[in-house]
Amino acid sequence: MGKAGVILTLLALGFSAVLAQPFAPGQGVLPSGNLLTTDPGGPYNFSMLNTQTTEVRAAIAFKKDLTDMDIIHFLTNVECLEGQFDTWGTFGHGFIDNLQLGGPTPIGARKAPLSEKYLSMMQEVALNEQGHALMTRHAGSANPCPVIDFDAGFNAWMAYAYGLPKGVTVEQKFGKPFDPFLNDQNFILSVLSLEELGATGNKGLAGIVGNPVLSQAIAGLATSATAQATLERVMLFDLKDKIIEPFGETAQQVFARISAMRDSLDGPQFDDQGIVNSDSRTIAVPHDYANYIPTDIRGLTFARTPAQALNIIFLGDKSGKGTFFPEGVLGRIKTGEGFDELASGVENFPIWPKKAPQMTVAEFGEVLPPITADGPKNVTGELDLTQSLAGVKQDATAESRGLKPSPMGAPNFANLSHVTVAAPGRVSPDAKVHLDRSEL
């Protein structure tokens, strides 16, 4: 065989080997880089998908040398938090040991006195969350659930959402602490506050992991968590005029504060909405502005990186300890460091600023007086507060809500939001798959 024949034979063998291993180690589902030409059908023009572009750029910036097992370990922390809260509040007991793996009982864990109207729905949510924790075990995580403090976590969140000075507690300001297990409205509001971190975070992870089986499983987490969050929004909308103790404000008002708090802590994107939403940059339902499924103008759900989720959980504290996790989380992904970073070099993509100003909690205004039977039933300034373009609307027309549609065939720039997360990345071949407890 001549040199040419040898070369052709080697090329054929190499080509067949590539076909036999479409998901080569370290490649991920898609190679990062020029996302306009990931297959022969490109190059593509994604300029209209600005939300999804920013999500991908944030995920590429986050990925670095993290392995898929690092992602599963991160998930274990989050699913332990959500699942144990829902399980304790609904059933009055915690995880069985194959989910807990020796982790301690959460501080402040107790049963919520849920009414019959919401009990069965919350039972299904809690069982689903137990299933999510089981998924992380089946995917290989042997880390125990970390130390979790429900009371400290929710009270720290509420203090931040109400703009209280550092060191001033909810109890000092309002006379008693916030009890997330007190009643229907307190519990369901608390469940939803955590759930949407899971729903957006899971969607982001589906693209960050390289193994297609794990990616498929995490996509299942994301769709399940989104469905659960929708169910919880339906329940909370039903309870929207109920008072949340000890704040003297309605569930609609308090959740508006939580939504804006989460949005202010996860980077430059606009990706959080209250249970009432009139913003024409998103899907805004006329008349009552009910918002059961928070999405962008295309009806697409949002996503966050683990760094963005942890920056919210720890309220921007880079120590990686506090709020719900007094001793921190287990694994390599520990803090919100780099939560606002976006990768560069995505060819022909619009270059958004790496950091952008965000409405602060202080800009919400003063704490409102307690709601009485005489009103008000709506939050003062809420339509401006929760991403509205122009105050209270007089009717339900698109124009009155600030929407100015582009002429047919012209680019539509009505959606001004840019969100963050999800893109496959490389896995470091020499990274440890399992972490020793001594390293956590």
C-alpha positions as CSV (number, residue, x, y, z in Angstrom):
1,M,0.0,0.0,0.0
2,G,1.4,3.4,-1.0
3,K,1.6,6.5,1.3
4,A,-1.6,7.8,-0.1
5,G,-3.4,4.6,0.7
6,V,-2.1,4.6,4.2
7,I,-3.2,8.2,4.8
8,L,-6.7,7.4,3.4
9,T,-7.0,4.3,5.6
10,L,-5.9,6.3,8.7
11,L,-8.4,9.1,7.9
12,A,-11.2,6.5,7.5
13,L,-10.4,4.9,10.8
14,G,-10.2,8.3,12.5
15,F,-13.5,9.3,11.0
16,S,-15.2,6.1,12.0
17,A,-13.9,6.6,15.6
18,V,-15.3,10.1,15.7
19,L,-18.7,8.7,14.6
20,A,-18.6,6.0,17.2
21,Q,-17.9,8.6,20.0
22,P,-20.2,11.6,19.2
23,F,-19.9,12.8,22.8
24,A,-16.1,12.7,23.3
25,P,-14.9,13.4,26.8
26,G,-14.5,17.1,27.4
27,Q,-16.6,18.2,24.4
28,G,-20.0,18.6,26.0
29,V,-23.1,18.3,23.9
30,L,-22.0,21.2,21.8
31,P,-18.5,22.8,21.5
32,S,-18.3,26.3,23.0
33,G,-17.0,29.1,20.8
34,N,-18.8,30.4,17.7
35,L,-22.3,29.4,18.4
36,L,-23.5,30.7,15.1
37,T,-21.9,27.7,13.3
38,T,-22.4,24.7,15.5
39,D,-23.6,22.6,12.6
40,P,-23.5,22.7,8.8
41,G,-26.8,24.6,8.7
42,G,-25.2,27.8,9.9
43,P,-24.2,30.5,10.2
44,Y,-27.3,31.5,12.2
45,N,-28.6,34.9,13.1
46,F,-29.6,34.8,16.8
47,S,-29.8,38.6,17.3
48,M,-33.5,38.4,18.2
49,L,-32.8,35.8,20.9
50,N,-31.0,38.3,23.1
51,T,-32.2,36.7,26.4
52,Q,-31.0,33.3,25.4
53,T,-27.7,34.6,24.1
54,T,-27.0,36.2,27.4
55,E,-27.9,33.0,29.2
56,V,-25.4,31.1,27.1
57,R,-22.6,33.7,27.5
58,A,-23.1,33.6,31.3
59,A,-22.9,29.8,31.4
60,I,-19.7,29.7,29.3
61,A,-18.2,32.2,31.7
62,F,-19.2,30.1,34.7
63,K,-18.2,26.7,33.4
64,K,-14.4,27.0,33.7
65,D,-12.9,23.6,34.8
66,L,-16.0,22.3,36.6
67,T,-16.9,18.7,36.1
68,D,-20.4,17.3,35.7
69,M,-20.0,15.8,39.2
70,D,-19.3,19.3,40.5
71,I,-22.7,20.3,39.0
72,I,-24.4,17.3,40.6
73,H,-22.9,18.1,44.0
74,F,-24.2,21.7,43.7
75,L,-27.6,20.3,42.8
76,T,-27.6,18.1,45.9
77,N,-27.3,21.2,48.2
78,V,-30.2,23.0,46.4
79,E,-32.5,19.9,46.3
80,C,-31.8,19.2,50.0
81,L,-32.9,22.8,50.8
82,E,-36.0,22.8,48.7
83,G,-37.0,19.2,49.3
84,Q,-36.6,19.2,53.0
85,F,-38.5,22.5,53.4
86,D,-41.4,21.3,51.3
87,T,-41.4,17.8,53.0
88,W,-41.3,19.1,56.6
89,G,-43.9,21.8,56.0
90,T,-46.3,19.4,54.2
91,F,-45.8,16.1,55.9
92,G,-44.2,17.0,59.2
93,H,-41.1,14.9,58.7
94,G,-37.9,15.0,56.7
95,F,-36.0,13.0,54.2
96,I,-35.5,9.3,54.6
97,D,-31.8,8.4,55.0
98,N,-31.1,7.4,51.4
99,L,-31.8,11.0,50.5
100,Q,-30.3,12.6,53.6
101,L,-27.2,10.5,53.7
102,G,-26.4,11.4,57.3
103,G,-27.1,15.1,57.1
104,P,-28.6,16.8,60.1
105,T,-32.3,17.7,60.6
106,P,-32.8,21.3,59.4
107,I,-33.0,24.0,62.1
108,G,-36.5,25.2,62.5
109,A,-38.1,22.3,60.6
110,R,-41.8,21.8,61.5
111,K,-45.2,21.1,59.9
112,A,-47.3,23.9,58.5
113,P,-51.1,23.9,59.3
114,L,-52.1,23.7,55.6
115,S,-55.8,23.9,54.8
116,E,-57.4,21.1,52.8
117,K,-57.7,23.3,49.8
118,Y,-53.9,23.4,49.3
119,L,-52.7,20.2,51.1
120,S,-52.9,17.8,48.2
121,M,-51.2,20.1,45.8
122,M,-48.4,20.8,48.2
123,Q,-48.1,17.0,48.9
124,E,-47.4,16.4,45.2
125,V,-44.9,19.2,45.1
126,A,-43.1,17.8,48.2
127,L,-43.0,14.3,46.7
128,N,-41.6,15.7,43.4
129,E,-38.9,17.5,45.4
130,Q,-38.0,14.2,47.1
131,G,-37.7,12.7,43.6
132,H,-35.3,15.6,42.6
133,A,-33.1,14.8,45.6
134,L,-33.2,11.1,44.6
135,M,-32.0,12.1,41.1
136,T,-28.8,13.6,42.5
137,R,-28.2,10.3,44.4
138,H,-28.8,8.2,41.3
139,A,-26.4,10.5,39.4
140,G,-23.6,9.7,41.8
141,S,-23.6,12.3,44.6
142,A,-22.7,10.8,48.0
143,N,-22.5,14.1,49.8
144,P,-24.8,14.4,52.8
145,C,-27.4,17.2,53.0
146,P,-25.6,20.2,54.5
147,V,-26.6,22.0,57.6
148,I,-29.7,24.0,56.8
149,D,-31.5,26.7,58.9
150,F,-35.0,27.6,57.6
151,D,-35.7,30.3,60.2
152,A,-32.4,32.2,59.8
153,G,-32.6,31.8,56.0
154,F,-36.1,33.2,55.5
155,N,-35.7,36.0,58.0
156,A,-32.4,37.1,56.4
157,W,-34.1,37.1,53.0
158,M,-37.0,39.1,54.4
159,A,-34.8,41.6,56.1
160,Y,-32.9,42.2,52.8
161,A,-36.2,42.4,50.8
162,Y,-37.5,45.1,53.1
163,G,-34.2,47.0,53.0
164,L,-33.5,46.8,56.7
165,P,-30.1,48.1,57.7
166,K,-27.4,45.4,58.2
167,G,-27.8,44.0,61.7
168,V,-31.4,45.0,62.1
169,T,-33.6,41.9,62.2
170,V,-37.2,41.3,61.1
171,E,-38.1,40.8,64.8
172,Q,-36.6,44.1,65.8
173,K,-38.4,46.0,63.0
174,F,-41.8,44.2,63.1
175,G,-42.1,42.9,66.6
176,K,-41.7,39.2,65.8
177,P,-39.8,37.1,63.3
178,F,-41.2,35.8,60.0
179,D,-42.5,32.2,60.4
180,P,-42.4,30.4,57.0
181,F,-44.6,27.6,58.5
182,L,-47.3,29.8,60.1
183,N,-50.2,29.4,57.7
184,D,-51.1,28.8,54.0
185,Q,-49.9,32.1,52.7
186,N,-46.6,32.3,54.6
187,F,-45.7,28.7,53.7
188,I,-46.7,28.8,50.0
189,L,-44.9,32.2,49.5
190,S,-41.8,30.7,51.1
191,V,-42.0,27.6,48.9
192,L,-42.3,29.6,45.7
193,S,-39.4,31.9,46.8
194,L,-37.1,28.8,46.8
195,E,-38.8,26.9,43.9
196,E,-38.1,29.5,41.3
197,L,-34.4,29.4,42.1
198,G,-34.5,25.7,41.4
199,A,-36.6,26.1,38.2
200,T,-34.3,28.8,36.7
201,G,-31.1,27.1,38.0
202,N,-32.0,23.7,36.7
203,K,-32.7,25.1,33.2
204,G,-29.3,26.7,33.2
205,L,-27.6,23.5,34.3
206,A,-29.1,21.4,31.5
207,G,-26.7,23.2,29.1
208,I,-23.7,23.4,31.3
209,V,-23.2,19.7,31.9
210,G,-21.4,17.7,29.1
211,N,-22.9,14.2,29.6
212,P,-26.1,14.0,27.5
213,V,-27.8,11.6,30.0
214,L,-27.2,14.0,32.8
215,S,-28.3,16.9,30.6
216,Q,-31.6,15.0,29.8
217,A,-32.1,14.3,33.5
218,I,-31.5,17.9,34.5
219,A,-33.9,19.1,31.8
220,G,-36.5,16.9,33.4
221,L,-35.7,18.7,36.7
222,A,-36.2,22.1,35.1
223,T,-39.6,21.2,33.5
224,S,-40.8,19.6,36.7
225,A,-39.7,22.5,38.8
226,T,-41.3,25.0,36.4
227,A,-44.6,23.1,36.6
228,Q,-44.4,23.1,40.4
229,A,-43.7,26.8,40.5
230,T,-46.7,27.4,38.2
231,L,-48.9,25.5,40.6
232,E,-47.5,27.5,43.5
233,R,-48.2,30.7,41.7
234,V,-51.8,29.7,41.1
235,M,-52.1,29.0,44.9
236,L,-50.4,32.3,45.9
237,F,-52.5,34.3,43.4
238,D,-55.5,32.8,45.1
239,L,-54.1,34.0,48.4
240,K,-52.7,37.3,47.1
241,D,-54.9,39.5,49.3
242,K,-54.1,37.5,52.5
243,I,-51.8,39.2,55.0
244,I,-48.3,38.0,55.5
245,E,-47.3,38.2,59.1
246,P,-45.5,40.0,60.7
247,F,-45.3,42.6,57.9
248,G,-48.9,43.6,57.6
249,E,-48.7,43.5,53.8
250,T,-50.5,41.2,51.4
251,A,-48.9,38.1,49.8
252,Q,-48.9,40.0,46.5
253,Q,-46.9,42.9,48.0
254,V,-44.4,40.7,49.9
255,F,-43.7,38.5,46.9
256,A,-43.2,41.6,44.8
257,R,-40.4,42.5,47.2
258,I,-38.9,39.0,47.0
259,S,-39.0,39.0,43.2
260,A,-37.3,42.3,43.0
261,M,-34.7,41.2,45.6
262,R,-33.9,38.1,43.6
263,D,-33.7,40.1,40.4
264,S,-31.3,42.6,42.0
265,L,-28.8,39.9,43.0
266,D,-28.3,37.8,39.9
267,G,-26.6,40.1,37.4
268,P,-27.6,42.5,34.6
269,Q,-30.5,40.4,33.2
270,F,-34.2,41.0,33.8
271,D,-35.5,37.6,34.8
272,D,-37.9,37.8,37.8
273,Q,-41.5,38.8,38.0
274,G,-44.2,39.1,40.7
275,I,-47.5,37.2,40.6
276,V,-49.0,40.3,39.1
277,N,-47.2,41.6,36.0
278,S,-48.1,44.4,33.6
279,D,-44.7,44.8,31.8
280,S,-45.2,44.8,28.1
281,R,-41.7,43.6,27.5
282,T,-43.0,40.2,28.8
283,I,-46.2,38.3,28.6
284,A,-48.7,40.6,30.4
285,V,-52.2,39.3,30.7
286,P,-54.8,42.0,30.3
287,H,-57.3,43.1,33.0
288,D,-55.9,41.4,36.1
289,Y,-52.3,41.0,35.0
290,A,-52.1,37.5,36.5
291,N,-48.7,36.0,36.1
292,Y,-48.7,32.3,36.6
293,I,-45.7,31.5,34.2
294,P,-43.0,34.2,34.3
295,T,-41.4,34.3,30.8
296,D,-39.8,36.7,28.3
297,I,-41.9,38.1,25.4
298,R,-41.5,34.9,23.5
299,G,-43.0,32.8,26.3
300,L,-39.6,31.3,27.2
301,T,-38.7,30.6,30.8
302,F,-35.6,32.1,32.4
303,A,-32.4,30.5,33.6
304,R,-29.6,31.1,36.0
305,T,-26.1,29.8,36.6
306,P,-25.2,28.3,40.0
307,A,-23.2,31.4,40.8
308,Q,-26.3,33.6,40.2
309,A,-28.4,31.3,42.4
310,L,-25.9,31.3,45.2
311,N,-25.5,35.0,45.0
312,I,-29.2,35.2,45.7
313,I,-29.2,32.6,48.4
314,F,-26.3,34.3,50.2
315,L,-27.6,37.8,49.6
316,G,-24.4,38.8,47.8
317,D,-22.1,37.7,50.7
318,K,-19.0,36.1,49.1
319,S,-18.0,34.2,52.2
320,G,-20.3,31.3,51.1
321,K,-21.8,31.0,54.6
322,G,-25.0,32.3,56.1
323,T,-28.8,32.6,55.4
324,F,-30.0,29.0,54.8
325,F,-26.5,27.4,55.0
326,P,-24.7,28.5,58.2
327,E,-21.8,26.2,57.4
328,G,-21.8,26.7,53.7
329,V,-22.6,24.3,50.9
330,L,-20.8,21.1,50.0
331,G,-18.7,20.7,46.9
332,R,-16.5,22.9,44.7
333,I,-19.2,25.4,43.8
334,K,-19.5,27.4,47.0
335,T,-20.2,31.1,46.4
336,G,-21.8,33.5,44.0
337,E,-18.3,34.7,42.8
338,G,-18.5,35.8,39.2
339,F,-22.3,35.8,39.1
340,D,-22.3,38.8,36.8
341,E,-19.7,37.7,34.3
342,L,-20.5,37.1,30.6
343,A,-18.1,35.3,28.2
344,S,-16.8,37.3,25.3
345,G,-15.8,36.0,21.8
346,V,-19.2,34.7,20.8
347,E,-18.9,35.8,17.2
348,N,-21.4,38.5,15.9
349,F,-23.3,38.4,19.2
350,P,-24.3,41.8,20.7
351,I,-21.9,42.7,23.5
352,W,-23.9,43.6,26.6
353,P,-22.1,45.3,29.5
354,K,-20.7,42.8,32.0
355,K,-22.4,44.7,34.8
356,A,-25.5,46.8,34.7
357,P,-27.4,48.9,37.3
358,Q,-30.2,47.1,39.1
359,M,-33.1,48.6,41.1
360,T,-32.0,48.4,44.8
361,V,-34.3,47.3,47.6
362,A,-34.1,50.8,49.0
363,E,-35.8,52.1,45.9
364,F,-38.9,50.1,46.8
365,G,-39.9,52.9,49.2
366,E,-41.0,52.8,52.9
367,V,-42.7,49.9,54.5
368,L,-46.4,50.4,54.0
369,P,-48.9,50.6,56.9
370,P,-50.9,47.4,57.7
371,I,-53.6,46.6,55.2
372,T,-57.1,47.1,56.5
373,A,-60.5,45.9,55.2
374,D,-60.8,49.3,53.5
375,G,-57.7,48.7,51.3
376,P,-55.6,49.3,49.5
377,K,-55.9,46.0,47.6
378,N,-53.0,46.9,45.2
379,V,-49.5,47.6,46.1
380,T,-48.6,51.3,46.0
381,G,-46.3,51.7,43.1
382,E,-46.1,48.0,42.5
383,L,-46.6,48.3,38.7
384,D,-43.5,50.5,38.6
385,L,-41.7,48.5,41.2
386,T,-42.0,45.1,39.4
387,Q,-40.7,45.9,36.0
388,S,-43.6,47.9,34.7
389,L,-43.0,50.6,32.0
390,A,-45.4,53.2,33.1
391,G,-47.4,53.0,36.3
392,V,-51.1,52.1,36.5
393,K,-52.8,51.4,33.2
394,Q,-56.3,52.6,32.5
395,D,-57.3,49.8,30.2
396,A,-56.0,46.5,28.8
397,T,-54.8,47.6,25.4
398,A,-51.2,46.9,24.3
399,E,-50.6,50.6,23.6
400,S,-51.6,51.7,27.1
401,R,-49.1,49.1,28.5
402,G,-46.3,50.7,26.6
403,L,-46.0,48.2,23.8
404,K,-45.1,49.7,20.4
405,P,-45.1,46.9,17.9
406,S,-42.6,47.1,15.0
407,P,-44.0,47.1,11.4
408,M,-44.5,43.7,9.8
409,G,-41.1,42.3,8.7
410,A,-39.0,44.8,10.7
411,P,-36.9,43.7,13.7
412,N,-38.8,43.7,17.0
413,F,-36.9,45.4,19.8
414,A,-39.8,45.5,22.2
415,N,-38.2,42.8,24.4
416,L,-35.4,44.7,26.3
417,S,-34.6,42.0,28.7
418,H,-31.4,40.0,28.8
419,V,-31.3,36.9,31.0
420,T,-28.5,34.4,31.9
421,V,-27.4,30.7,31.8
422,A,-26.9,27.4,30.1
423,A,-24.3,26.3,27.6
424,P,-22.2,23.1,27.4
425,G,-18.6,23.4,28.4
426,R,-15.4,21.3,28.7
427,V,-14.8,18.9,31.5
428,S,-11.3,18.9,32.9
429,P,-10.0,15.4,32.2
430,D,-7.9,15.3,35.4
431,A,-10.5,16.7,37.7
432,K,-11.7,14.4,40.5
433,V,-15.1,12.9,40.0
434,H,-15.8,12.4,43.7
435,L,-14.8,14.8,46.5
436,D,-13.4,13.5,49.8
437,R,-15.2,14.8,52.8
438,S,-12.0,16.4,54.0
439,E,-12.0,18.7,51.0
440,L,-15.6,20.0,51.5
